Amino acid sequence: MAKGTRSGRGNARQGVAYGWHRYRGPKPPKGTTHRYVFTVYAVNGELDLGGMTTLRRLRKAMRGKVLGIGRVEGLFE
């Protein structure tokens, strides 16, 4: 998917970053290896969340809708 394009799911976008509360991607400290852990949730419907939601609101919206949880780990240099 091209940078900045919509994924087809509400406000989800690929490659949008460097604003307030936006994901900036892995940037480990120079000269070190850094471990990143991502938790992925499968939910049984859309979540009613705005673009500036909080973790608390996300967890509340997911309550009763989680079908599965996965974890992805990566080491970056």
C-alpha positions as protocol buffer text, in pm:
chain_id: "A"
residue {
  index: 1
  type: MET
  ca { x: 0 y: 0 z: 0 }
}
residue {
  index: 2
  type: ALA
  ca { x: 136 y: 345 z: -86 }
}
residue {
  index: 3
  type: LYS
  ca { x: 248 y: 576 z: 191 }
}
residue {
  index: 4
  type: GLY
  ca { x: -38 y: 785 z: 333 }
}
residue {
  index: 5
  type: THR
  ca { x: -316 y: 587 z: 165 }
}
residue {
  index: 6
  type: ARG
  ca { x: -620 y: 455 z: 347 }
}
residue {
  index: 7
  type: SER
  ca { x: -647 y: 86 z: 423 }
}
residue {
  index: 8
  type: GLY
  ca { x: -1024 y: 80 z: 374 }
}
residue {
  index: 9
  type: ARG
  ca { x: -1098 y: 74 z: 749 }
}
residue {
  index: 10
  type: GLY
  ca { x: -1205 y: 413 z: 881 }
}
residue {
  index: 11
  type: ASN
  ca { x: -910 y: 625 z: 992 }
}
residue {
  index: 12
  type: ALA
  ca { x: -646 y: 352 z: 956 }
}
residue {
  index: 13
  type: ARG
  ca { x: -363 y: 466 z: 731 }
}
residue {
  index: 14
  type: GLN
  ca { x: -34 y: 325 z: 610 }
}
residue {
  index: 15
  type: GLY
  ca { x: 281 y: 532 z: 655 }
}
residue {
  index: 16
  type: VAL
  ca { x: 134 y: 840 z: 826 }
}
residue {
  index: 17
  type: ALA
  ca { x: 361 y: 960 z: 1107 }
}
residue {
  index: 18
  type: TYR
  ca { x: 536 y: 1243 z: 1287 }
}
residue {
  index: 19
  type: GLY
  ca { x: 239 y: 1424 z: 1432 }
}
residue {
  index: 20
  type: TRP
  ca { x: 88 y: 1440 z: 1777 }
}
residue {
  index: 21
  type: HIS
  ca { x: 4 y: 1083 z: 1897 }
}
residue {
  index: 22
  type: ARG
  ca { x: 115 y: 922 z: 1572 }
}
residue {
  index: 23
  type: TYR
  ca { x: 337 y: 619 z: 1537 }
}
residue {
  index: 24
  type: ARG
  ca { x: 689 y: 705 z: 1429 }
}
residue {
  index: 25
  type: GLY
  ca { x: 820 y: 358 z: 1348 }
}
residue {
  index: 26
  type: PRO
  ca { x: 1114 y: 171 z: 1496 }
}
residue {
  index: 27
  type: LYS
  ca { x: 1408 y: 399 z: 1570 }
}
residue {
  index: 28
  type: PRO
  ca { x: 1642 y: 223 z: 1810 }
}
residue {
  index: 29
  type: PRO
  ca { x: 1917 y: 417 z: 1986 }
}
residue {
  index: 30
  type: LYS
  ca { x: 2226 y: 438 z: 1763 }
}
residue {
  index: 31
  type: GLY
  ca { x: 2483 y: 165 z: 1816 }
}
residue {
  index: 32
  type: THR
  ca { x: 2251 y: -69 z: 2006 }
}
residue {
  index: 33
  type: THR
  ca { x: 2005 y: -346 z: 1934 }
}
residue {
  index: 34
  type: HIS
  ca { x: 1654 y: -267 z: 2051 }
}
residue {
  index: 35
  type: ARG
  ca { x: 1363 y: -507 z: 2100 }
}
residue {
  index: 36
  type: TYR
  ca { x: 1014 y: -407 z: 1991 }
}
residue {
  index: 37
  type: VAL
  ca { x: 701 y: -597 z: 2095 }
}
residue {
  index: 38
  type: PHE
  ca { x: 370 y: -540 z: 1915 }
}
residue {
  index: 39
  type: THR
  ca { x: 43 y: -684 z: 2045 }
}
residue {
  index: 40
  type: VAL
  ca { x: -218 y: -755 z: 1777 }
}
residue {
  index: 41
  type: TYR
  ca { x: -588 y: -805 z: 1852 }
}
residue {
  index: 42
  type: ALA
  ca { x: -849 y: -973 z: 1631 }
}
residue {
  index: 43
  type: VAL
  ca { x: -1190 y: -821 z: 1705 }
}
residue {
  index: 44
  type: ASN
  ca { x: -1534 y: -922 z: 1579 }
}
residue {
  index: 45
  type: GLY
  ca { x: -1641 y: -583 z: 1449 }
}
residue {
  index: 46
  type: GLU
  ca { x: -1548 y: -222 z: 1402 }
}
residue {
  index: 47
  type: LEU
  ca { x: -1448 y: -16 z: 1702 }
}
residue {
  index: 48
  type: ASP
  ca { x: -1604 y: 327 z: 1742 }
}
residue {
  index: 49
  type: LEU
  ca { x: -1284 y: 527 z: 1799 }
}
residue {
  index: 50
  type: GLY
  ca { x: -1167 y: 866 z: 1683 }
}
residue {
  index: 51
  type: GLY
  ca { x: -822 y: 950 z: 1551 }
}
residue {
  index: 52
  type: MET
  ca { x: -701 y: 1077 z: 1888 }
}
residue {
  index: 53
  type: THR
  ca { x: -814 y: 792 z: 2114 }
}
residue {
  index: 54
  type: THR
  ca { x: -645 y: 675 z: 2432 }
}
residue {
  index: 55
  type: LEU
  ca { x: -540 y: 328 z: 2542 }
}
residue {
  index: 56
  type: ARG
  ca { x: -819 y: 332 z: 2802 }
}
residue {
  index: 57
  type: ARG
  ca { x: -1082 y: 405 z: 2533 }
}
residue {
  index: 58
  type: LEU
  ca { x: -938 y: 137 z: 2306 }
}
residue {
  index: 59
  type: ARG
  ca { x: -956 y: -125 z: 2580 }
}
residue {
  index: 60
  type: LYS
  ca { x: -1313 y: -24 z: 2666 }
}
residue {
  index: 61
  type: ALA
  ca { x: -1420 y: -42 z: 2298 }
}
residue {
  index: 62
  type: MET
  ca { x: -1260 y: -387 z: 2261 }
}
residue {
  index: 63
  type: ARG
  ca { x: -1432 y: -530 z: 2569 }
}
residue {
  index: 64
  type: GLY
  ca { x: -1630 y: -839 z: 2467 }
}
residue {
  index: 65
  type: LYS
  ca { x: -1511 y: -820 z: 2104 }
}
residue {
  index: 66
  type: VAL
  ca { x: -1165 y: -981 z: 2118 }
}
residue {
  index: 67
  type: LEU
  ca { x: -1147 y: -1308 z: 1923 }
}
residue {
  index: 68
  type: GLY
  ca { x: -773 y: -1358 z: 1957 }
}
residue {
  index: 69
  type: ILE
  ca { x: -447 y: -1195 z: 2060 }
}
residue {
  index: 70
  type: GLY
  ca { x: -107 y: -1228 z: 1897 }
}
residue {
  index: 71
  type: ARG
  ca { x: 238 y: -1093 z: 1962 }
}
residue {
  index: 72
  type: VAL
  ca { x: 505 y: -991 z: 1717 }
}
residue {
  index: 73
  type: GLU
  ca { x: 860 y: -928 z: 1837 }
}
residue {
  index: 74
  type: GLY
  ca { x: 1148 y: -783 z: 1644 }
}
residue {
  index: 75
  type: LEU
  ca { x: 1508 y: -682 z: 1703 }
}
residue {
  index: 76
  type: PHE
  ca { x: 1630 y: -370 z: 1526 }
}
residue {
  index: 77
  type: GLU
  ca { x: 1982 y: -232 z: 1498 }
}
